[in-house]
């Protein structure tokens, strides 16, 4: 502790009283004014997984429909996930030195910009650069969302909160491939597909901004002061 925080006094321990509530842990996620934050946390997880699973499942087929041969179409998926590898590592490093909020908002903004630029028919080189960037942003978000949830929920409700958000997010893991399949079946131009994929990103970043502006409230933090234990 002294290495982490040199000013920390080893003679004092700060303890928060455990909430004496008979409510179930899930109920606590939606009481004390937490319903909006919990719901938007679910939206954030869902939108993140929609983007990741839609792109990873259907990108090669979308590229084939746009006129790419099978080999180059599959290569776009490699580029996307290479970006994801870089973005996941970089995201953890950036979040550790700034904040999860800034990292997530920045990554979502990067995803939106790269997807919009993909819709303006870039040349082959820029196509690969933008796919790498989109992969870094989208998959990078997916790599750090659980740490974000851990930071948001207090200790006594943390496992329930993270589990609830993760479970809700699996809706996006189901909806993402369905969305991608619908885009393939629609026969829309490739550029329009990328524009439509910005919608989950916009919804996701909006949810992040609202959630991070709030604080999880519970019986443990509502009107009770920490107890100083010598």
trRosetta pair geometry for C-beta under 8 A, 3 or more apart (Angstrom, degrees):
i j d omega theta_ij theta_ji phi_ij phi_ji
1 4 5.6 -57 -148 39 36 109
1 5 6.3 -34 173 45 71 90
1 8 5.1 -95 149 95 106 156
1 10 7.3 140 77 -92 129 84
2 5 7.3 -84 -132 73 22 52
2 6 6.0 47 -175 -116 69 48
2 8 6.2 -134 -92 60 51 106
2 10 7.2 -27 -61 -57 106 110
3 6 7.8 24 -117 -71 15 71
4 8 7.5 27 77 -9 87 142
5 8 4.3 83 97 -31 106 110
9 12 4.8 38 94 25 117 101
11 230 7.1 -18 161 -160 84 69
12 228 6.2 -31 -159 -161 109 97
12 229 7.4 133 -162 70 59 53
12 230 6.8 -41 -106 -117 67 45
13 228 7.9 137 73 -161 48 50
13 229 4.8 -31 70 69 96 105
14 226 4.9 1 -171 172 100 141
14 227 7.7 141 -162 70 53 46
14 228 6.4 -31 -106 -104 65 61
14 229 7.6 170 -98 21 17 85
15 226 6.7 140 69 -167 35 85
15 227 5.1 -32 72 67 90 97
15 229 5.3 35 2 -12 119 125
16 220 5.6 65 151 176 120 110
16 221 7.5 -12 -160 -78 138 71
16 224 7.5 101 -161 110 83 117
16 226 5.5 -59 -84 -111 68 78
16 227 7.4 151 -104 16 20 83
17 220 6.4 -167 82 -137 67 78
17 224 5.8 -89 39 166 118 147
17 227 6.4 83 -51 -16 85 121
18 156 6.4 142 -141 -99 79 139
18 220 6.7 -37 -146 -101 25 115
19 156 6.3 152 18 117 103 165
19 218 5.9 -94 -56 150 151 106
19 219 3.5 107 -139 78 120 112
19 220 4.3 -90 -49 -51 97 82
20 219 7.2 -115 43 135 50 146
21 28 6.9 104 107 -85 151 118
21 219 5.0 162 -47 3 124 154
23 27 4.3 -113 176 84 110 131
23 28 5.6 132 104 -57 123 83
23 31 6.8 -50 177 18 169 153
24 27 4.6 99 58 2 81 103
24 28 7.3 -143 96 -9 47 84
25 28 5.7 -52 -157 28 37 115
25 29 7.3 46 147 -27 63 96
25 157 6.0 163 -157 -131 94 78
25 160 3.8 -158 145 -75 127 164
26 29 5.7 -45 -164 17 41 116
26 30 7.5 9 151 3 65 104
26 160 6.3 -137 -70 -174 55 125
26 164 6.8 139 -121 -86 84 131
27 30 6.4 -78 -161 48 39 93
27 31 5.9 22 153 -16 78 120
28 31 5.8 -64 -127 42 35 104
28 32 7.3 7 -159 12 68 116
28 34 7.4 27 152 44 55 151
28 157 5.6 -125 105 -110 132 134
28 160 7.5 77 60 92 108 149
28 218 6.1 32 -174 -122 117 103
29 34 5.9 -127 177 117 36 130
29 38 4.5 104 165 -110 95 151
29 157 7.0 163 -73 -180 76 129
29 160 6.6 -135 -51 128 117 112
29 161 6.1 159 -105 -98 111 77
29 164 6.0 2 -108 36 168 172
30 34 6.1 -125 -109 84 15 90
30 35 4.5 49 -154 -95 75 81
30 38 5.8 -93 -79 49 66 152
31 34 6.4 14 63 32 32 103
31 35 7.6 54 -61 -49 23 88
32 217 4.2 -144 140 106 115 104
32 218 5.9 161 52 -96 167 32
32 219 7.3 -135 -74 -47 144 58
32 222 6.4 -124 -145 -56 128 143
33 36 7.6 -26 173 20 65 100
33 217 5.4 31 60 40 102 141
34 37 5.3 -64 -160 48 63 110
34 38 5.4 60 145 -24 90 108
34 216 5.9 39 -117 -143 120 71
34 217 5.9 -152 -58 46 96 81
34 218 7.8 22 -47 -67 141 72
35 38 6.0 -61 -145 41 25 108
35 39 6.1 24 159 -18 64 111
36 39 5.8 -59 -146 38 27 110
36 40 6.1 19 160 -12 65 111
36 210 7.5 -91 151 149 110 124
36 214 7.3 166 92 -72 107 168
37 40 6.0 -59 -143 42 27 105
37 41 6.2 36 154 -26 63 104
37 152 7.9 -173 168 175 121 129
37 210 7.8 -155 -104 127 63 89
37 211 5.4 108 -147 -131 78 76
37 214 4.7 -134 -85 93 121 145
37 216 6.4 -152 108 -89 155 70
38 41 5.6 -49 -148 30 31 116
38 42 6.8 33 151 -18 61 101
38 161 7.5 -113 -116 -134 96 89
38 164 7.1 -16 -162 117 108 140
38 165 8.0 -127 -155 -74 67 88
39 42 5.7 -54 -160 33 34 113
39 43 6.6 36 145 -20 66 102
40 43 5.1 -44 -146 33 42 117
40 44 6.3 49 152 -24 67 100
40 207 4.3 179 -175 -153 91 91
40 210 5.4 -95 -163 85 166 119
40 211 4.9 -163 105 -64 120 99
41 44 5.6 -50 -150 33 32 115
41 45 6.6 30 152 -15 63 104
41 149 6.6 97 -165 -110 125 99
41 152 7.2 -179 -104 101 132 163
41 161 7.7 -17 125 -177 167 94
41 165 4.9 -69 143 -107 112 116
41 168 7.8 95 107 62 80 144
41 207 7.4 170 -73 164 21 116
41 211 5.6 111 -71 -120 74 144
42 45 5.8 -56 -148 38 32 108
42 46 6.1 32 155 -20 67 108
42 164 7.5 -66 -78 141 101 88
42 165 6.1 -139 -83 -126 57 62
42 168 3.8 -63 -135 140 102 155
42 169 7.1 -146 -150 -56 57 62
43 46 5.7 -57 -146 38 29 111
43 47 6.2 24 160 -17 66 109
43 203 6.5 -109 169 154 112 104
43 204 7.3 -168 135 -103 82 51
43 207 4.4 -166 92 -98 113 150
44 47 6.2 -57 -144 37 24 106
44 48 6.4 26 156 -20 60 109
44 145 7.1 174 133 -144 105 122
44 165 7.9 -17 69 -157 99 113
44 204 5.5 95 -136 -150 58 73
44 207 4.1 -153 -64 107 86 130
44 208 5.5 109 -120 -64 129 73
44 211 6.5 -53 -32 -8 145 149
45 48 5.8 -58 -150 35 29 113
45 49 6.4 17 159 -10 65 110
45 145 6.1 136 -104 158 76 145
45 149 7.9 22 -70 -63 118 132
45 165 5.0 151 -40 173 148 84
45 166 6.8 -140 -152 -96 150 29
45 168 5.8 99 73 89 133 93
45 169 3.1 -88 152 -82 114 108
45 172 6.6 -164 127 8 65 135
46 49 6.1 -67 -151 42 28 103
46 50 6.2 35 152 -27 67 106
46 168 6.4 -69 -54 140 98 87
46 169 5.6 -147 -67 -124 47 50
46 171 5.2 -21 -117 76 110 103
46 172 3.7 160 -162 -51 53 111
46 175 7.2 31 -173 36 99 136
47 50 5.4 -46 -144 30 33 117
47 51 6.6 33 158 -17 63 102
47 172 6.4 -108 -29 -111 14 141
47 200 4.2 170 -156 -175 87 87
47 201 7.1 162 162 -77 116 24
47 203 5.0 -167 -99 89 146 103
47 204 3.5 -155 102 -69 137 98
47 207 7.0 157 15 18 137 137
48 51 6.2 -59 -158 35 28 108
48 52 6.4 18 154 -12 65 112
48 138 7.6 156 -158 -164 68 69
48 141 5.2 -139 -134 123 115 119
48 142 5.5 157 160 -84 113 72
48 145 5.8 171 67 -60 176 153
48 169 6.9 -23 60 -144 102 118
48 172 6.7 84 63 122 55 166
48 200 8.0 -173 -51 154 21 113
48 204 5.7 117 -56 -132 69 141
49 52 5.6 -55 -139 43 36 109
49 53 5.7 22 168 -9 72 113
49 142 7.0 102 -85 -113 60 110
49 169 5.0 121 -16 173 137 91
49 170 7.1 -93 152 -103 172 23
49 171 7.8 121 74 70 134 52
49 172 3.2 120 73 100 103 118
49 173 4.6 -59 170 -57 131 68
49 175 8.0 94 102 50 97 90
49 176 6.0 -118 136 -35 69 132
50 53 6.6 -67 -139 45 18 98
50 54 5.8 18 164 -20 60 117
50 172 4.2 -91 -42 -157 73 98
50 175 5.4 -31 -105 93 98 105
50 176 4.4 178 -144 -82 40 85
50 179 6.3 46 -166 12 100 150
50 200 4.6 -145 88 -127 128 155
51 54 6.1 -61 -141 36 20 109
51 55 6.3 10 166 -10 60 112
51 111 7.0 19 -172 -177 155 146
51 138 4.9 -134 132 -143 121 119
51 141 7.9 36 70 61 137 136
51 176 7.0 -74 19 -120 15 118
51 197 6.6 102 -125 -176 82 97
51 200 5.1 -166 -56 97 91 133
51 201 6.2 75 -85 -65 143 83
51 204 7.4 -54 -16 -23 130 151
52 55 6.4 -67 -152 40 22 103
52 56 6.1 8 162 -8 63 117
52 138 5.4 167 -82 153 72 106
52 139 5.9 109 -122 -90 109 65
52 141 7.9 -144 -56 70 114 99
52 142 5.0 44 -68 -59 154 145
52 176 6.7 -40 68 -131 57 162
53 56 5.9 -59 -134 45 30 105
53 57 5.7 23 168 -17 66 116
53 172 6.9 150 20 138 126 77
53 173 5.2 134 -53 -139 154 53
53 175 8.0 110 74 72 132 54
53 176 3.0 109 78 89 105 149
53 177 5.6 -69 149 -39 108 76
53 180 7.6 -130 122 -14 70 128
54 57 6.3 -65 -142 39 19 104
54 58 6.2 -38 -179 31 58 113
54 176 4.0 -121 -42 -171 73 83
54 177 6.7 -161 -96 -70 51 29
54 179 5.0 -38 -105 80 126 110
54 180 4.1 166 -154 -54 73 102
54 183 7.8 73 -171 8 115 135
54 197 6.6 -172 105 -120 140 109
54 200 7.9 149 11 11 144 154
55 58 7.3 -87 -130 54 15 74
55 59 5.1 32 -173 -54 62 115
55 80 6.2 -164 151 -167 119 151
55 134 7.4 -166 -131 136 157 120
55 135 7.6 -164 134 -93 146 74
55 138 6.4 71 22 109 151 166
55 176 8.0 -55 9 -176 58 117
55 180 7.4 -161 -51 -92 23 128
55 197 7.2 81 -67 -150 96 148
56 59 6.9 -7 -95 1 14 113
56 77 7.0 91 -141 -147 54 103
56 80 7.2 -165 -90 114 67 137
56 81 7.3 74 -113 -72 101 104
57 176 6.7 132 11 124 129 97
57 177 4.4 -38 95 -107 177 89
57 180 5.1 153 81 59 108 160
57 181 7.9 -45 123 -45 127 81
58 61 5.2 -62 -161 47 68 111
58 62 5.6 72 140 -28 89 102
58 177 7.0 142 -33 -138 105 60
58 180 3.1 173 6 170 144 125
58 181 6.5 -149 -86 -60 138 48
58 183 6.8 122 129 63 152 112
58 184 5.7 -128 -160 -44 126 119
59 62 5.6 -57 -145 36 31 112
59 63 6.3 29 158 -18 66 105
59 73 8.0 169 127 180 71 78
59 76 5.8 -138 147 112 116 113
59 77 5.4 148 80 -84 122 84
59 80 6.2 77 72 -25 178 158
59 180 7.9 -63 -39 -142 51 131
60 63 5.7 -59 -150 38 32 110
60 64 6.3 35 152 -21 67 104
60 70 7.7 38 179 -154 115 60
60 73 4.4 92 -159 145 75 98
60 74 5.2 24 -118 -86 131 51
60 76 6.6 163 -91 58 61 103
60 77 5.3 -34 -52 -35 99 122
61 64 5.4 -48 -146 34 36 114
61 65 6.4 38 154 -20 65 102
61 73 7.5 84 -63 173 19 135
61 180 8.0 103 58 159 119 107
61 184 5.3 -1 122 -113 124 135
62 65 5.8 -53 -150 35 31 112
62 66 6.6 28 150 -18 62 107
62 180 7.5 -95 -45 -162 117 92
62 183 6.6 -4 -98 117 116 118
62 184 6.2 -110 -78 -88 71 84
62 190 6.1 117 162 -123 95 88
62 193 5.6 -167 -151 128 133 169
63 66 5.5 -58 -152 37 35 112
63 68 4.2 -21 153 35 93 143
63 72 7.2 -134 149 114 133 84
63 73 3.9 169 92 -129 117 86
63 76 5.2 149 -58 20 159 153
63 190 7.1 61 -103 -122 44 135
64 67 7.9 158 -179 22 30 10
64 68 5.7 -85 -88 68 37 84
64 69 7.8 3 -117 179 78 9
64 70 6.6 21 -100 -92 117 56
64 73 4.6 11 -57 -102 78 162
65 184 6.4 177 -35 -143 150 76
65 187 7.3 -143 -174 -125 133 54
65 190 7.1 158 88 -72 92 91
66 189 7.5 72 -112 -168 94 57
66 190 3.8 14 -90 -49 133 134
68 72 4.7 -121 -171 91 108 110
68 73 4.3 139 107 -67 122 87
68 76 7.5 17 158 -19 172 129
69 72 5.3 81 58 21 81 100
69 73 6.6 -148 92 -10 36 96
70 73 5.6 -63 -145 39 27 115
70 74 6.3 24 160 -17 66 106
71 74 6.1 -60 -151 36 26 105
71 75 6.4 30 151 -25 63 107
72 75 5.2 -50 -146 31 36 120
72 76 7.0 47 154 -28 63 92
73 76 6.0 -44 -164 17 34 113
73 77 7.8 32 143 -13 58 97
74 77 5.7 -50 -165 28 47 113
74 78 6.9 48 141 -19 69 100
75 78 5.3 -49 -154 32 44 116
75 79 6.4 46 148 -20 70 101
76 79 5.5 -50 -149 36 36 114
76 80 6.4 42 151 -24 65 103
76 127 7.7 -57 -112 148 109 108
76 128 7.7 -127 -113 -103 69 67
76 131 5.6 -113 -160 -142 84 164
77 80 5.5 -47 -147 32 34 116
77 81 6.5 22 158 -9 65 107
78 81 6.3 -65 -149 44 28 101
78 82 6.2 33 153 -24 65 107
79 82 5.6 -52 -144 33 29 114
79 83 6.6 32 154 -17 61 103
79 128 5.3 -119 -136 -150 155 79
79 131 4.6 60 111 104 121 122
79 132 5.3 -80 174 -67 91 78
79 135 6.9 178 125 -8 61 146
80 83 5.9 -61 -163 35 29 111
80 84 6.6 31 143 -23 64 106
80 131 5.2 -75 -74 170 75 97
80 132 7.3 -132 -95 -89 29 34
80 134 6.7 -39 -128 86 88 97
80 135 3.8 158 -172 -77 54 125
80 139 7.8 120 155 -22 81 128
81 84 4.8 -42 -146 31 44 121
81 85 6.6 54 152 -24 66 92
81 135 5.9 -118 -59 -159 20 140
81 139 7.0 92 -126 -52 55 165
82 85 5.8 -44 -154 27 35 113
82 86 6.8 29 149 -11 62 104
82 132 6.3 -39 86 -123 98 93
82 135 6.8 71 59 100 52 153
83 86 5.7 -58 -152 41 36 109
83 87 5.8 32 154 -19 70 112
83 131 6.9 -170 -10 126 143 59
83 132 3.8 161 -73 -169 117 52
83 133 6.2 -100 -145 -33 142 13
83 134 6.8 72 105 63 159 50
83 135 3.0 114 71 74 114 107
83 136 3.9 -90 173 -39 91 76
83 137 7.9 -19 149 6 119 61
83 139 7.1 128 101 34 79 120
84 87 5.6 -56 -136 41 29 110
84 88 6.1 35 162 -26 65 105
84 135 4.4 -82 -40 167 77 95
84 136 6.4 -146 -77 -86 28 33
84 138 7.2 -51 -96 76 97 80
84 139 2.8 6 -133 67 107 158
84 140 6.7 -156 -143 -41 54 64
84 142 7.9 -9 -150 45 112 118
84 143 7.9 143 -179 -36 84 120
85 88 6.1 -53 -148 29 24 110
85 89 6.9 14 158 -8 59 107
85 139 7.8 -3 -31 109 35 141
86 89 6.3 -66 -155 41 29 104
86 90 5.9 19 157 -11 68 116
86 132 7.7 23 36 179 137 97
86 136 5.3 -39 83 -109 98 108
86 140 8.0 -44 95 -74 58 114
87 90 5.7 -59 -136 46 30 108
87 91 5.7 38 161 -30 67 108
87 107 7.2 105 -170 -132 118 116
87 135 6.6 -175 1 118 133 63
87 136 3.0 151 -60 -167 115 61
87 137 6.0 -121 -136 -44 150 24
87 138 7.8 72 97 45 165 45
87 139 5.7 117 69 74 125 84
87 140 2.9 -98 148 -56 106 117
87 143 7.4 156 111 16 82 132
88 91 5.8 -51 -144 30 23 114
88 92 6.9 22 158 -15 57 103
88 139 6.1 -56 -53 128 99 93
88 140 5.3 -147 -68 -109 43 59
88 142 7.8 -45 -96 72 101 80
88 143 3.7 126 -133 -54 94 168
88 144 7.7 172 -145 -34 63 86
89 92 6.2 -58 -158 33 30 108
89 93 6.6 25 150 -14 64 110
90 93 5.6 -60 -150 40 35 112
90 94 6.0 32 155 -19 71 108
90 136 7.1 8 43 -167 131 112
90 140 6.7 -34 65 -126 91 134
91 94 5.8 -55 -141 38 29 107
91 95 6.0 27 160 -18 65 110
91 103 5.8 110 -158 177 78 126
91 107 6.4 20 -109 -75 116 141
91 140 4.0 150 -43 -176 135 102
91 141 7.3 -158 -125 -67 156 32
91 143 5.8 129 65 73 138 116
91 144 4.9 -132 137 -24 123 135
92 95 5.9 -55 -141 38 27 109
92 96 6.3 28 159 -21 62 109
92 143 7.0 -78 -46 128 97 118
92 144 6.1 -175 -78 -88 66 113
92 147 7.7 97 -116 8 85 163
93 96 6.0 -60 -153 34 26 112
93 97 6.8 3 157 -2 61 113
94 97 6.2 -76 -154 46 30 98
94 98 5.8 -13 166 17 73 114
94 102 7.9 -123 150 102 105 99
94 103 4.9 139 106 -108 110 111
94 106 7.7 -96 147 67 150 145
95 98 6.5 -71 -125 57 26 81
95 99 6.8 -27 -153 137 65 15
95 100 5.0 37 -148 -89 117 58
95 102 8.0 167 -111 66 60 83
95 103 4.2 -54 -79 -15 83 161
95 144 5.7 159 -28 -158 158 149
95 147 7.1 106 127 101 155 137
95 148 8.0 -99 -146 -72 144 86
98 102 4.6 -83 140 69 129 138
98 103 6.2 147 71 -49 117 89
99 102 4.8 90 58 10 88 99
99 103 6.8 -157 90 -5 45 90
100 103 5.7 -61 -145 42 32 111
100 104 5.9 27 161 -18 69 111
100 144 6.6 -169 -134 150 96 118
100 147 6.6 -165 -100 107 131 94
100 148 4.2 160 174 -105 146 89
100 151 5.9 167 1 42 146 152
100 212 7.7 -165 92 -104 91 126
101 104 6.2 -61 -144 39 23 105
101 105 6.2 17 162 -12 63 111
101 208 7.0 154 -138 162 67 101
101 209 8.0 93 -161 -107 101 47
101 212 4.1 112 -107 -153 120 160
102 105 6.0 -58 -142 42 27 107
102 106 6.0 27 159 -18 63 113
103 106 5.8 -60 -147 40 25 111
103 107 6.2 23 157 -18 64 109
103 144 6.6 -38 117 102 136 161
104 107 5.7 -54 -142 38 30 109
104 108 6.3 29 158 -17 64 105
104 141 6.2 85 -134 -128 77 93
104 144 7.2 -141 -75 92 91 117
104 145 7.6 90 -109 -94 124 72
104 148 6.4 42 -53 -92 140 151
104 205 7.6 171 139 -117 86 71
104 208 5.0 -151 123 -153 129 152
105 108 5.9 -54 -146 38 29 109
105 109 6.3 31 154 -20 63 107
105 205 5.9 93 -129 -151 63 101
105 208 6.0 -167 -72 108 75 133
105 209 6.5 77 -99 -75 117 87
106 109 5.7 -55 -148 36 30 112
106 110 6.3 31 153 -20 65 106
107 110 5.5 -52 -147 36 33 113
107 111 6.4 36 152 -22 65 103
107 136 8.0 -130 -138 124 95 74
107 137 4.6 159 -171 -151 76 77
107 138 8.0 170 163 -58 104 24
107 140 5.3 -140 -135 93 137 116
107 141 4.9 170 121 -67 139 92
108 111 5.5 -51 -148 34 34 113
108 112 6.4 34 153 -19 65 103
108 137 7.2 147 -80 176 18 114
108 141 6.7 74 -66 -90 74 141
108 201 5.5 158 -162 -173 84 88
108 204 5.8 -160 -121 98 129 106
108 205 3.6 164 129 -77 154 110
108 208 6.7 -175 -19 21 150 146
109 112 5.8 -53 -149 35 31 111
109 113 6.3 28 155 -16 65 107
109 205 6.8 99 -53 -117 64 155
110 113 5.9 -55 -145 38 30 109
110 114 6.2 25 159 -15 65 110
110 133 6.3 -125 169 171 104 100
110 136 7.4 -55 130 91 139 99
110 137 4.1 -165 94 -93 106 134
111 114 6.1 -60 -144 40 26 106
111 115 6.2 22 159 -16 64 111
111 134 5.9 82 -136 -140 67 67
111 137 3.8 -164 -62 120 82 135
111 138 5.2 105 -116 -63 127 77
111 141 7.3 -34 -38 -19 142 133
111 198 7.9 160 126 -121 84 69
111 201 4.8 -156 106 -128 119 138
112 115 6.0 -61 -147 39 26 107
112 116 6.3 25 157 -18 64 109
112 198 5.2 79 -136 -146 76 103
112 201 4.8 -178 -73 120 83 138
112 202 6.5 86 -104 -66 129 75
112 205 7.4 -53 -34 -11 130 145
113 116 5.8 -58 -148 37 29 110
113 117 6.3 24 156 -15 65 109
114 117 5.8 -56 -145 40 31 109
114 118 6.4 38 152 -26 63 103
114 130 4.9 160 -163 -164 89 81
114 131 7.9 160 168 -70 121 19
114 133 4.3 -169 -102 101 142 113
114 134 4.2 -159 114 -67 135 81
114 137 6.5 171 18 13 136 140
115 118 5.5 -48 -149 30 33 116
115 119 7.0 37 150 -26 60 101
115 134 5.9 99 -62 -113 74 124
115 194 4.9 -174 -173 178 77 90
115 195 7.3 152 143 -87 98 26
115 197 5.4 -132 -153 88 141 104
115 198 4.8 176 98 -72 135 89
115 201 6.8 170 16 1 147 153
116 119 5.7 -55 -163 24 36 115
116 120 7.6 28 147 -21 63 102
116 194 7.4 174 -84 133 19 107
116 195 6.9 62 -113 -106 61 69
116 198 6.1 44 -60 -78 82 147
117 120 6.0 -56 -158 25 43 110
117 122 6.6 40 151 -52 88 126
117 126 7.7 -106 151 163 116 114
117 130 5.4 -144 95 -120 112 137
118 122 6.7 -64 -120 5 44 117
118 127 7.2 83 -129 -132 84 67
118 130 5.0 173 -72 133 88 141
118 131 7.3 90 -101 -67 129 68
118 134 7.0 -5 -36 -47 138 143
118 191 7.3 -175 125 -125 66 63
118 194 4.3 -143 93 -148 111 161
119 191 4.0 97 -157 -170 64 83
119 192 7.0 91 -140 -67 111 24
119 194 4.4 -155 -66 79 86 117
119 195 4.8 68 -103 -53 154 89
120 191 6.9 106 -55 -139 22 126
121 191 6.2 -44 -50 -75 74 130
122 125 8.0 -105 151 72 106 56
122 126 3.5 -115 177 98 126 117
122 127 4.9 171 86 -61 107 66
122 130 6.1 133 20 -2 162 139
123 126 5.2 82 52 20 71 102
123 127 6.8 -122 101 -15 31 93
124 127 5.5 -52 -146 29 28 118
124 128 6.8 26 158 -15 62 102
125 128 6.1 -59 -159 34 31 106
125 129 6.5 27 148 -16 66 108
126 129 5.3 -52 -144 39 38 115
126 130 6.0 35 158 -18 70 107
127 130 6.1 -59 -146 40 25 106
127 131 6.3 24 156 -17 63 109
128 131 5.8 -55 -143 38 30 110
128 132 6.3 34 155 -21 64 106
129 132 5.8 -56 -152 35 28 112
129 133 6.4 26 151 -17 64 108
130 133 5.5 -52 -145 38 34 113
130 134 6.2 36 154 -20 66 104
131 134 5.7 -50 -142 37 31 111
131 135 6.3 33 155 -19 63 106
132 135 5.9 -57 -150 38 27 111
132 136 6.4 31 152 -22 63 106
133 136 5.6 -51 -147 33 32 113
133 137 6.4 25 156 -14 65 107
134 137 5.9 -60 -149 40 30 107
134 138 5.9 15 163 -9 69 114
135 138 6.2 -58 -130 44 26 100
135 139 5.5 1 180 7 67 118
136 139 7.0 -58 -122 51 12 92
136 140 5.3 21 165 -28 54 126
137 140 5.7 -59 -135 38 16 115
137 141 6.5 21 160 -23 58 103
138 141 6.0 -53 -158 27 26 110
138 142 6.9 23 148 -15 60 106
138 201 7.9 -79 -96 -92 92 110
139 142 5.3 -49 -150 35 41 117
139 143 6.5 47 149 -27 66 102
140 143 5.6 -53 -151 28 33 114
140 144 6.9 1 162 2 64 109
141 144 6.7 -83 -154 46 28 89
141 145 6.2 42 159 -51 70 102
141 204 7.6 51 174 154 156 145
142 145 6.3 -36 -139 1 28 116
144 147 5.2 -52 -164 41 67 114
144 148 6.1 76 138 -28 81 99
145 148 5.3 -52 -152 33 38 119
145 149 6.5 39 151 -20 68 101
145 165 7.9 -148 148 143 106 126
145 169 7.7 125 117 -101 148 156
146 149 5.6 -49 -150 34 37 111
146 150 6.5 42 149 -22 65 102
146 162 6.3 63 -156 -157 82 112
146 166 6.7 30 -104 -81 101 111
147 150 5.4 -48 -148 33 36 116
147 151 6.5 36 153 -19 64 103
148 151 5.9 -57 -153 35 30 110
148 152 6.4 29 151 -23 65 109
149 152 5.6 -55 -146 33 34 113
149 153 6.4 11 167 -4 70 108
149 161 6.3 -174 175 128 101 97
149 162 4.6 128 121 -108 125 77
149 165 4.9 -153 -118 55 146 158
149 166 7.6 -140 44 -44 170 83
150 153 6.9 -66 -141 43 23 92
150 158 6.3 45 -141 -164 62 115
150 162 5.9 22 -74 -82 68 133
152 161 7.2 -139 91 147 98 143
152 211 7.0 -21 -126 159 146 111
152 212 8.0 -99 -100 -98 111 62
152 216 6.1 106 157 -28 78 122
153 157 5.3 -116 -177 95 111 90
153 158 4.5 150 103 -108 113 57
153 160 7.8 -164 -173 67 154 72
153 161 3.5 167 -90 59 154 159
153 162 6.5 -127 27 -39 142 78
153 216 5.7 67 -116 -33 49 173
154 157 5.7 56 65 33 80 94
154 158 6.6 -118 98 -54 31 86
154 216 6.0 -149 -13 92 90 126
154 218 6.1 -112 37 18 140 139
154 220 6.4 -167 131 72 159 134
154 221 6.7 -165 -66 -33 156 127
155 158 5.4 -31 -139 -16 28 123
156 218 7.1 179 68 138 119 163
156 220 6.0 133 20 -28 143 153
157 160 5.4 -65 -170 52 66 111
157 161 5.3 68 134 -29 90 110
157 216 7.3 -150 71 160 136 142
157 218 6.3 -170 -16 -86 137 150
158 161 5.8 -61 -143 39 26 110
158 162 6.1 17 166 -11 67 109
159 162 6.2 -55 -141 41 27 105
159 163 6.0 26 159 -18 62 114
160 163 5.8 -60 -143 42 26 110
160 164 6.0 28 158 -22 64 109
161 164 5.8 -55 -145 35 26 110
161 165 6.4 22 158 -15 63 107
161 216 7.6 -24 -108 -119 155 154
162 165 5.9 -56 -147 39 31 109
162 166 6.1 28 156 -17 65 110
163 166 5.8 -57 -143 40 28 109
163 167 6.1 27 159 -17 65 110
164 167 5.9 -57 -144 39 26 109
164 168 6.2 26 157 -17 63 109
165 168 5.8 -56 -146 38 28 110
165 169 6.2 35 153 -26 62 107
166 169 5.5 -53 -151 30 30 117
166 170 7.3 42 150 -32 60 92
167 170 5.9 -40 -164 10 38 114
168 171 6.1 -30 178 4 52 113
169 172 5.5 -42 -172 28 59 113
169 173 6.9 62 135 -21 74 97
170 173 4.8 -43 -150 31 52 119
170 174 6.6 51 150 -17 70 96
171 174 5.9 -58 -158 38 33 107
171 175 6.0 23 150 -14 69 114
172 175 5.4 -57 -132 45 34 106
172 176 5.7 49 163 -38 69 100
172 200 8.0 113 -140 -150 118 136
173 176 6.1 -34 -138 17 23 117
174 177 7.2 -68 -170 37 30 97
174 178 6.7 22 146 -12 65 117
175 178 5.4 -65 -151 44 39 115
175 179 5.9 43 153 -25 75 104
176 179 5.8 -54 -148 34 28 110
176 180 6.4 25 155 -16 63 106
177 180 5.5 -52 -144 38 35 113
177 181 6.2 38 156 -21 66 104
178 181 5.7 -54 -149 36 30 112
178 182 6.5 32 151 -21 63 104
179 182 5.6 -55 -151 34 32 112
179 183 6.5 33 152 -19 65 103
180 183 5.6 -53 -151 33 34 112
180 184 6.5 34 152 -18 66 103
181 184 5.6 -52 -149 35 35 112
181 185 6.2 29 155 -15 67 108
182 185 5.7 -57 -143 41 31 109
182 186 6.2 39 155 -32 65 105
183 186 5.7 -50 -146 25 30 116
183 188 6.5 -68 -161 37 74 116
183 193 4.9 90 -174 -128 130 105
183 196 6.7 -180 -103 75 119 143
188 192 4.4 -100 163 82 119 128
188 193 5.7 148 89 -56 114 80
188 196 7.7 66 93 -12 163 137
189 192 4.8 92 63 4 83 103
189 193 7.3 -142 98 -9 46 85
190 193 5.5 -52 -157 28 37 117
190 194 6.9 34 151 -16 67 101
191 194 5.9 -54 -157 33 36 109
191 195 6.7 38 147 -20 66 104
192 195 5.4 -50 -150 34 39 115
192 196 6.4 39 153 -19 68 103
193 196 5.9 -56 -151 36 31 110
193 197 6.5 31 151 -21 64 107
194 197 5.6 -53 -149 33 34 114
194 198 7.3 47 150 -31 61 93
195 198 6.0 -45 -167 12 38 114
196 199 6.0 -28 -175 -2 50 115
197 200 6.7 -38 -169 28 53 102
197 201 7.2 51 140 -12 67 108
198 201 5.2 -61 -157 43 49 117
198 202 6.0 52 148 -26 79 102
199 202 5.8 -53 -147 33 31 109
199 203 6.5 28 156 -14 64 106
200 203 5.7 -57 -146 41 34 110
200 204 6.0 38 155 -24 68 109
201 204 5.6 -54 -145 36 29 114
201 205 6.4 23 161 -14 65 105
202 205 6.3 -55 -144 37 28 103
202 206 6.4 30 155 -20 62 109
203 206 5.8 -58 -151 36 29 114
203 207 6.5 30 153 -20 64 106
204 207 5.8 -57 -152 34 31 110
204 208 6.5 31 153 -20 66 105
205 208 5.4 -49 -147 34 37 115
205 209 6.4 40 155 -22 66 103
206 209 5.9 -54 -151 33 30 111
206 210 6.6 22 155 -12 64 107
207 210 6.0 -61 -149 40 31 106
207 211 6.0 28 157 -19 68 111
208 211 5.9 -58 -142 39 27 109
208 212 6.1 17 165 -12 65 112
209 212 6.4 -62 -144 41 23 103
209 213 6.6 23 155 -22 59 111
210 213 5.8 -62 -154 32 31 112
210 214 6.9 17 154 -13 64 110
211 214 6.1 -72 -159 37 33 105
215 221 8.0 -118 142 130 115 152
216 221 7.8 95 102 35 71 149
217 221 6.2 -129 -143 78 52 112
217 222 5.8 64 -176 -71 97 105
218 221 5.4 72 53 22 76 94
218 222 6.6 -147 91 -16 29 100
219 222 5.9 -57 -125 33 28 111
219 224 7.8 43 155 -5 58 133
220 224 6.6 -87 -176 56 35 136
221 224 6.9 -113 -126 50 13 93
